[in-house]
Each structure stands twice: as structure tokens, then as C-alpha cells.
């Protein structure tokens, strides 16, 4: 399993159970926003699509109207998703 860096914005009408799920799934910070949460941390998995699906499915089981906008980074490549839909990948510029 690989370790992915996650930066995500999550909107939900059920903040208490969503926060609890996020703190169990993501090793990092969960910050409340006006309409949900901003998350930065690490998640282990096989590939970005699988870790995104795992997170999104867990959140949707709690609150069906939850939305997820996520960036998963590993090995210098960023993979973007909106809910379960891949929005593309790009290489991160190395300094």
C-alpha cells in the first residue's frame, strides 16, 4: 500500500458524524468550514481512485448529499476528483 497526501473540501448537512468518520479515515487535520470541512492529511491505499472511492463511499453512507472535492498526491503526481469522477492528473513542479 502507498501513502497518499490528501487535500479535500467536503460539504455535508451532517457535520458531527462526518467529522467522526474523517478523523478515523484520515491521518491529518479536519477543519470546520461554513458548509462542511477542509481536510489535509494522509491516507494509505493502492491507487488514487481506490482511496477516493473508499473515502467518498464512507461519507455517502453517513449522508447521501455529501460532496467531495479531493486532490490525492503521490510520487510527484496530483490526481483530482469531484465525488467519484476523476478530473485529471498533473505532475507537481519540483523545486
N, C-alpha and C positions, 0 to 999 in steps of 0.2 A: 504494500500500500504506500501511496505517496502522500505527502503533506501539502495541501493547497492553502494559499493565503486567500482569505475571503474579505471582500468589501461589499456590503449589501444594504439596500434600503427595503424595508418591509412595511407594508400597510396592513392594518387589521382592526376590526371592531372589537376584538377580544384581547386586550393587551396583557392581562395577567397570565393566562395560560400560554400565550405566545412567548412571553418573556421567559417563563419557566422552561419551555422547550428549547429556546435558543441558548440559554445558559447550559443546558445539558448537551446540546449538539456541537456548539462552537466553543473552542478554547480561545477566548478573547474578551472584547468588551461589547456590551449591549447598551446602547444609549437611547433613551426615550426621545422621540420627536413629536411634533404636533399631531401626526397622523399614524404613528407606528414606532419603528425603531431603525436606528443606524447600527450596523454590526461590522466590526473589524476583528478578525481573528484567523484561526487555522482549523482546518477540518481534514481528516485523513480519508482517502478513498483511492479507487483505481484510476478514474479519469474524471475530467470536469463535468461531463454530462451525468455521470452516476452520482457524484456528490451533490450536484444541483438538484437532481431528481429526488434524492433522499431527503434533503432539506425541505424542498417545496412540498413533497407528499406529506411529510410530517406536519408541516404548518397547515396545509389544507385540511387534514383530518381534524384539526382543532377548530379552524374557522374557514369554511368554504370560500369566503370572499377575500381571503388573504392574497396579496400580491407580493411578488419577489422580483427585485431588480438586483442582479448579482454579478460581480466580477471575481473570477477564480484565477489565481496566478500560480504558475509553477514553471520552473526552468526558463524564466525569461519570456514566457508567453501568457498573455491575458485572454481569458475566454469570457465573453459577456452573454448573459441570459436575461430574458424577461419571462418570468414564470418558468415554463419548461422549454421555451423556444430559444434556440441559440441565435445570438445576434452578431456573431463573428468572433474572430480571434486576431490578435496582433502581437507583434514582438515588442517587448519593452526595451527602450533605449538604455544601453549600459553606459555608465559614466566612468 
